[in-house]
Amino acid sequence: MFGELQEPISLQEFAEITKKQLHAPNISLWRAGKEKHFPVKKVAVCGGSGSSLLPKVKGKADVFVSADFTYHTILESATPLIDAGHFLYGISRFRYIGKAFIRFFHRYFAF
């Protein structure tokens, strides 16, 4: 799923909002060489492991939120990644995440 924020926010702020809204005790942020104040406007989300989808996200999103990225995928990514672990697993969780993005990020997203 792709979404676009109405107004850009910093990568760090986006990561903090994502963690809070997923009620995740931990997430991992790979900045891919970007500064923590890198502006995020375009967002990609994938429930489950998103490593294989990274080539489809490249150039289309400022950050990719998924789970269980492989080590080499992380190191080679030019797109910042947020690994939310098992909080993004499964179809039912994916539906929840989609609803969570719409509900909690409504003030940011323009779908």
Backbone hydrogen bonds, N-H to C=O, Kabsch-Sander energy under -0.5 kcal/mol:
donor,donor_aa,acceptor,acceptor_aa,energy
3,G,43,V,-2.7
5,L,41,K,-3.8
6,Q,108,Y,-9.4
9,I,40,V,-1.8
11,L,38,F,-1.6
12,Q,36,K,-2.4
14,F,10,S,-2.7
15,A,11,L,-2.4
16,E,12,Q,-2.2
17,I,13,E,-2.6
18,T,14,F,-2.6
19,K,15,A,-2.5
20,K,16,E,-2.3
21,Q,17,I,-2.9
22,L,18,T,-1.8
23,H,19,K,-0.6
23,H,20,K,-0.9
24,A,19,K,-1.9
28,S,83,D,-2.3
30,W,28,S,-0.6
30,W,81,L,-3.0
31,R,29,L,-0.6
34,K,31,R,-2.1
38,F,35,E,-2.0
40,V,9,I,-3.5
41,K,39,P,-0.5
43,V,3,G,-3.1
44,A,63,V,-2.2
45,V,1,M,-2.7
46,C,65,V,-2.3
48,G,88,L,-2.1
50,G,67,A,-1.2
53,L,50,G,-1.4
54,L,50,G,-0.7
54,L,51,S,-1.0
56,K,53,L,-1.2
57,V,53,L,-1.1
57,V,54,L,-0.8
58,K,54,L,-2.0
60,K,57,V,-2.8
61,A,57,V,-1.1
62,D,42,K,-2.8
63,V,42,K,-1.0
64,F,80,P,-2.1
65,V,44,A,-3.2
66,S,64,F,-0.6
66,S,82,I,-2.5
67,A,48,G,-1.3
74,I,70,T,-2.3
75,L,71,Y,-2.2
76,E,72,H,-2.1
77,S,73,T,-1.0
77,S,74,I,-0.8
81,L,30,W,-2.4
82,I,64,F,-2.6
83,D,28,S,-2.9
83,D,81,L,-0.5
84,A,66,S,-3.0
84,A,82,I,-0.8
87,F,84,A,-1.6
88,L,85,G,-1.5
89,Y,86,H,-1.2
94,F,90,G,-2.4
95,R,91,I,-2.5
96,Y,92,S,-1.9
97,I,93,R,-2.9
98,G,94,F,-2.7
99,K,95,R,-2.3
100,A,96,Y,-2.9
101,F,97,I,-3.0
102,I,98,G,-2.1
103,R,99,K,-3.4
104,F,100,A,-3.0
105,F,100,A,-0.7
105,F,101,F,-1.4
108,Y,105,F,-2.4
109,F,105,F,-2.8
110,A,4,E,-3.1
